C-alpha cells in the first residue's frame, strides 16, 4: 500500500514532452529581439518559472521592457509547434493506470496557465485523465519556487502535504515542493540528474520506475 494519499504531477516535461519544443520557440523569439540566448540558457533561467517571472528575466536580458505583444506571439508560435510535434512523456500512461488501479488520486500543478495545460494535455490525449484536477500558479499569490501552487492543489484535493508526492523535472519545482513539506521525485528525462539531486529530489530516469517509487 502506498504511503501517499495524493500524487501531484508537474505538466511540462513530466506529463508532456514539451520543454525542448517550447524553449526552442522561446529562445528563437528572444534572439529575434536581441537577447542572444541558447537552449541551455532557457533551461537554466526559465524552465519551471511562471510567465510573470519569465518576463522579469526577459527584461533583464534585453535591458529594456519586452514588447507588449511578446506573450501573445510566444503563445501562438508555441501552440503551432506543439500541435505539430508534441507527444506524451514515454511511460506516463502506464503510471496513471497504476495509480488508478490502486485508487491513488493524482492531479496537475503547473507554472503554466489553464489554457496552456488544456492545450498540451489535449494534444497528447491526457486531458481526460486530469479533468477537474488542473491547478495553476496563476491561481495563487506566488509561483514556484514558492510552495503556493502545491499547497493549493493538496488543499483542493483534500490531502495532507506530508502524505503528498510531487513529480517534478526542474530544480525550481523541486524547491517549491520541498517548501510545501512534500516528498519530491525528480524525473531526469531532460534535466541533468545532478541538478535535481542537488535541489533535494529523489531522482529517477525512467518513468516506468515511478510506480515502484510511489509504492504502487
Secondary structure, DSSP 8 states (H G I E B T S, - for coil): --S-SEEEE-SBTTTB--HHHHHHHHHHHHHHTT----HHHHHHHTTT--HHHHHHHHHHHHTS---TTHHHHHHHHHHHHHHHH--B-TTHHHHHHHHHHTT--EEEEESS-HHHHHHHHHHTT-HHHHTT-EEEGGGSSS-TTSSHHHHHHHHHHT--GGGEEEEESSHHHHHHHHHTT-EEEEE-SSS-HHHHHHHT-EEES-GGGHHHHTT-
